Amino acid sequence: MPDTVNGTTPAAKSKSVTFDGITKIFKDPQSGQDVKAVDSVSFRIEPGELVTLLGPSGCGKTTVLRMLSGFEQPTAGRIFIGETDVTQTPPNKRDTAMVFQSYGLFPHMNVFDNVAYGLKLRKMPSADIAQKVGRFLDMVGLGAMAKRPPSRLSGGQQQRVALARSLIVEPSVLLLDEPLSNLDALLREQMRVEIRRLQKSLGITAMYVTHDRVEAMSLSDRIIVMRGGHIIQMGTPSEIYRDPVNTFVAGFVGKVAFFPCTVRDISGSGCHVEVKGRSFEAPRWARELKAGDSALVMARPESLSIGEPGTGVEDGVVTANVYLGNSVESWVHTDLGDPQSGLPSDVLVQIDNPDVKKVWNEGERVSLSFDPILTKVLPEETEPVPRT
């Protein structure tokens, strides 16, 4: 049976990608010291799968992408596309295509010629080029703009041209380097949907690089979260969001509150913790935790609720209410903040169906509670939790 990813059969040409112990060392131009941008990274992308590299600036995600494209050579380790070792293969021989952040369109060519460029290099007959370019422009909704120069297109339209140009050569692997960062919020949302639709309909293997968690969560079959040249966690968007391995991942992929606790007991049913004298059982916990450890209960905005002062695990004051139509985001200032740990003192609570649920007024003193079923217990970390 053919490989499938989320029920989609990849195109016949789609191939897996394997990184085997890849390390990349740069020489710091000022100090002359060696700097490990990527440190012993290993992972596999299945045929037809879209995997996103997510992390802060300087974490190594772009270097990983550039090593797959051939624009950077690894210091150690091997890279495979399918069963072929491409570690030393030049970029033009790797059968990959790149969609850049800056579009990279040829300003002196119209839309048709930009998209046809790769086919012309491959000496495809003109009639076949015209037919194929027309089909791909229709796929990205630009069939009526074939004769326009890039300067007469919006940012979103230019990115669609760049996407069509990369897809039309039918690469084994599509590489996307923060392709939506130059677009406004509405266009980013539209292009996320478009990229996902095209990638799945063509069944193409893809690696996507971004520091935007919303892009990563909405586009990906799996996400690789990186920090300091290392892979911290790899999993589906749901796994990364609901079951992060540490406070860094929890804070980077979504808004979160952390409640200090003490682990009292761990059994098959859950992790029993005490938060300010109250006992709770969480269904998910870091496996390295043991009875007696100081830890943190991770609670997402949708797991939190607001009540009368003194009724929950942490009191605070409502500082802002943001109306979003089907929900209200209430910000509650608490004493949870710790400058050394980086834990935020302003906690976000998501109130769904505000027409039927109470929304507390700004300035009111309230108390926060969490649903233990929706939490995870994590060990304390010394590095600051990223703010989202």
URPE-V598408 format. One line per field, one symbol per residue. ss: DSSP state (@ for helix, = for strand, . for the rest). A space follows every 10 residues. Layout:
# URPE-V598408
ss->???
This chain:
# URPE-V598408
ss->...==..==. ......==== =======... ...======= =====....= ====...... @@@@@@@@@. .....===== =..==..... @@@..====. .........= @@@@@@@@@@ @....@@@@@ @@@@@@@@@. ..@@@...=@ @@..@@@@@@ @@@@@@@... ..=====... ....@@@@@@ @@@@@@@@@@ @@..====== ..@@@@@@@. .======..= =====.@@@@ @@....@@@@ @@....==== =======..= =====..=== ==.==..... ...======. @@@====... ...======= ===...==== ====...=.. ..=..===== ==........ ....====== .@@@.====. ........
